[in-house]
Amino acid sequence: MTATSTKTVEVRVERTISASPDEVFAVWLDPKVPGTLWHEHDKLIVDPKVDGLWYWLSLGGTPHYGRFTEIDRPGRIQHSWMSRNTLGEETMVTVTFERKGENTLLTLVHSGLPEGEMARGHEKGWNSILDKFGNALVSGSHRTVRGLH
């Protein structure tokens, strides 16, 4: 019996955000802020610390889950990512926050994705999430939610 291996690919998306890395990092982990990865789910568990687990499910959606493997404030967050869209395999999401003048370059790399339609779906999803996240920071809505003025 021979094992078959699935080719994997990496998805990379970037956004420049008009805020400091400290602020972008803090907002990225806050499930109360509209536009974050952790917002708008019917079920959510998120424990943002090394070896902390996360799980989310949206109405009629696919459950997603993983664990945080690195949290290096304010520069980097890494966590595993699993769902039926990764064929049940553990993939890795790395988000970095790099100061660029008065802005932050947010770079998200999702590695280990099954090649083909699954990877394209994740790329589309990450672009949508980062667009919403950037809009939340530009609008300032995160400051109201987080009690900042």
N, C-alpha and C positions, 0 to 999 in steps of 0.2 A: 504494500500500500504506500503510495507516495503522497506527500502533502503538497497541496497547491498553495501558492502564495499570490496574494493580490498586490499589484503594483500600487504604490502610494505616491501622493503628491503633496505639495505644500501650497497653501493659499496665503498671500501676503497683501494686506491693505493698510493704507496710511491716511492720516488726516492731520492737518495742522490746526491747532485749537488755540484760541486767544485766551489763554489762562496759564498759570504757572504749573509745572509738573506736580507740585504738592496738591494743588486744587484739583487737577484733572485726575490724579491717582485716587484721591479721597472720593470724588464724585463717582468714578468708575465702579467702586465697590458698594455704593449706597443704593439699596433696592427701592428706597422711597422716591428717588429722582426719576422722573419720566425720561425715557431715552436710554437708560442703562440696560445692560444685558439682563439684570436681575429684576427689572420692573415688569409689571403687567402679566403676572402668571397666576393661574388659579391655585396652584400649590407651589410653594417655594421654601427651600431650606438652603441657607447659605451661612457658612461658618468660615469667614475669610482669615484663616491662619494656616500655617504649614500643617498638613495632614487633616485640615478641616474639610468636611464634605460639603458638596452642593448638589441640589436636585431641583429641577423645575419642570412643571407641566402646565401647558396652556390648554384652554378648553378645546377639545377635539384634536389636540396636537400630539406630538411625539415626546415622550419623557426624555430628558437629557440629564446627565449626572456625571460627577467626577470628584476629584479632590485637589485641593491646592497643594502644589509641590514647592512653590517659592513665592515669598512676599518680601520684596526689598523696597520699602518705602523711601522715596517716591519714584524709583526708577523702573521697577519690573514686577510683574505678576505672572506666574505660570501655574496652569492647572490642567489636569487631564480632562478629556471630553469624550463622552460615550453616548451613543444613541443607536437606534436601528439604522440611521443614516451613516454610521461609521461601521456598519455590519457587526456591531457589538464589540469592535476592537477599540482599545484605548488609544486615543489620539491626544496630541498636546497643543495647547493654546498658550502662546507667550505674548504678553502685551508689554511694550516698553514705552516710557514717557521721557522724552529727551528735550531739554531746554533748547529752544532756537530763538534767541533774542528775548522778546517778551512773550513768546508763544511756546507751545509744547507740540512736538512732533510725536503723535501717538502711532505706533507701529504694532499691528497685530499679525502674528504668524501662526497659522493653524497647520501643523505638520502631521503626517501619518494618515492622511485622508485617502480612502479608496479612490483610485483614478476614475475619471469619467464623470458621469452625471452627478454622482454623490459629491464630488469636489466642486463642481460648478454650482450646485445648490448651496453649499456652504459659503462659497465666494459671494454669491448673491445675498445670502443672509447676513454675512458680516458687513458687507457694504451698506445694507439697509440699517443695521444696528448702529454702525459708526455715523451714518448720516443723521439718525435720530439723536444720538449722543451729542454730536457736534451742535445740532440745532438747540438742544436743551442748554448747552453751555453758552451759546451765543445769545439766546433769549434771556438768560439770567434766571430762568425758572428754578434751577437747582439751588440758588441762593435762598429763595423763599422756602422751599421744601426743607432745606438743611438749617434754616434759622439764621442765615447770613444776610446782611443788608449792605 
